[in-house]
Amino acid sequence: MESIIMKFEVDRSENNETVKFLIPDLENSSVNITDSNTQDIENLFNLIFQEVIKRKKLIEFELDDSNNDLFNEVANDIVIQINSEIKNAESDFKKIIELDNA
């Protein structure tokens, strides 16, 4: 399957009290990593799933963050993991898209 690139940004409030991961191209999705609630993550994965099926293309995230701090490292690890999960699910996405087109 073809892939599309989406930027994965890190938004830090003053004093890093709130840190969010933002994906502007995915309905302006955000994940608040300074909150223990996992609903943001679940919503993100649901949006990724829906977007791959709708576009019939895999999503590949690229980190867009120039800070060299712990949040950058965490974001980079998450981008690597999400990209890996999407790539590993490619055959499943193909099957779902085929069923959707039937």
C-alpha positions in Angstrom: 0.0 0.0 0.0 1.0 3.6 -0.6 1.8 5.8 2.4 1.0 9.4 3.3 3.2 11.4 5.6 1.7 13.2 8.6 3.5 15.5 11.0 3.6 14.6 14.7 4.2 17.7 16.8 5.0 18.4 20.5 3.1 21.3 22.1 4.6 22.4 25.4 2.9 24.8 27.7 4.9 27.3 29.8 6.9 25.4 32.4 6.0 22.1 30.7 2.9 21.8 32.9 1.0 20.4 30.0 2.5 18.6 27.1 0.5 17.4 24.1 1.3 15.5 21.0 -0.5 17.1 18.0 -1.3 15.7 14.6 -2.8 18.6 12.6 -3.5 16.5 9.5 -5.5 14.0 11.5 -8.5 16.2 12.5 -6.1 18.2 14.7 -5.8 15.2 17.0 -4.0 15.7 20.3 -2.8 13.4 23.1 -2.2 15.0 26.5 0.8 13.0 27.8 0.7 14.8 31.2 -2.7 13.3 31.9 -3.1 9.7 33.0 -6.4 9.3 31.1 -6.0 6.9 28.1 -9.0 8.1 26.1 -6.8 10.4 23.9 -4.7 7.4 22.9 -7.8 5.3 22.1 -9.2 8.1 20.0 -6.0 8.5 18.2 -5.8 4.9 17.2 -9.5 4.9 16.1 -8.8 8.0 13.9 -5.7 6.4 12.4 -7.7 3.2 11.6 -10.6 5.3 10.0 -8.2 7.4 8.0 -6.2 4.5 6.6 -9.5 2.8 5.5 -10.9 6.0 4.1 -7.8 7.0 2.1 -6.8 3.5 1.3 -3.2 4.5 2.2 -1.1 3.8 5.2 -0.1 6.7 7.4 3.6 7.3 8.3 4.2 9.8 11.0 7.3 12.1 11.1 8.3 14.0 14.3 8.3 17.7 13.8 10.0 19.0 16.9 13.4 20.7 17.2 13.7 20.6 21.0 16.2 18.3 22.5 14.5 17.2 25.7 12.8 14.2 27.3 9.5 15.0 25.6 11.2 14.9 22.2 12.7 11.5 23.0 9.3 10.2 24.2 7.6 11.5 21.1 10.2 10.0 18.8 9.7 6.6 20.5 6.0 6.9 20.1 6.3 7.8 16.4 8.5 4.8 15.8 6.1 2.5 17.6 3.0 3.8 15.9 4.6 3.6 12.5 5.6 0.0 13.2 2.1 -0.9 14.4 0.6 0.6 11.2 3.1 -1.2 9.0 2.5 -4.5 10.8 -1.2 -4.2 10.2 -0.9 -3.5 6.5 -2.2 -6.9 5.4 -5.2 -6.5 7.8 -5.9 -3.1 6.4 -5.8 -4.5 2.8 -8.4 -7.2 3.8 -10.7 -4.6 5.4 -10.5 -2.3 2.4 -11.3 -5.3 0.1 -14.3 -6.2 2.2 -15.4 -2.5 2.3 -15.2 -2.4 -1.5 -17.2 -5.6 -2.0 
